[in-house]
């Protein structure tokens, strides 16, 4: 197997998702946006703009998810380190 200098190239193109939220969740997003507005003294963001940073923050602070990702990257690294080079 050939070992290339580049492995996967991250796809940084945004992906558009359409989600359906319960009305109560949307109302909470709206309330959160209003709270941000009060805290900053500015108009709060659109509720939809809160979803991406909330998901990022959630995943970044989820310890079990972080451990799982580190374990998966170690397995991938170990597999590629053990790859046989042909040439």
N, C-alpha and C positions, 0 to 999 in steps of 0.2 A: 504494500500500500504506500502510495506517495504521500509524504508529509508536506503540505503546502504552508507557506509563510502566513497566509491569511486563512482564517477559518470562516465562520459565518460573519457576514457584515450586517450589523443591526439595521433593521428597517426603521428609520426615523420619520417616515411619512405618517402623518396622523391618520387614524382610523376612525371613521364616523360610525357611531353606534346610535341606534334608536332604542330607547328603553321606555317601558311603561312603569310609572310609579304610582303607588297608592296615593290617593288625595292627601292623606295625613302626612305622608313623607314629603310631598311637594310643599305642603303648608309649613312643615318644619324647615325645609330649605329656604322658603320665603322669609320665615321668621329669623333664621340664621343670617340671611343676607341683610335684613333690616338691622339686626344687632351689630353687624360689621359696620354698617353705615353710621349708626349712633356712636360706635366706639371711635371711628375715624373722623367723624364730623363731616362726612361726605355722603353722597348717595351710595347706597349699598349696591353690590354687583347683582346681575341677573342670577336668579337661583340656579339655572343650568350651568353657569360658570363655576359654581362651587363643587360640582360633582367630581371633576378631575383632580383638583387638589385634595379633596377629602379621601378619594380612593388611594392616591399616592401616599398620603399621610397614614392612612390605615395600614397599608401594606408595609410601609417603612417601619412602623412601630409594632407590628405583629411579630413577636419573638419566635413563635413556632414556625411561621412562614420564613423568617430569616434563617433559622437553623436548617430548614428543609432546602432552601436555595443554596446555602453554603455546602451542604452535603451533596447536592446534585452537581454543583460546579466542581467539587473535588472528584466526584466519580468521572465526570467528563474529562477533567484534566488527567487523571490517572489512566484513563483509557487511551487518550491521545499520546501520553508519554510512553505507553507500552506498545504503541503502533510500530509495526515493522516497516522500515524504509526499504523501498526497492529502487534500484536505480542503475 
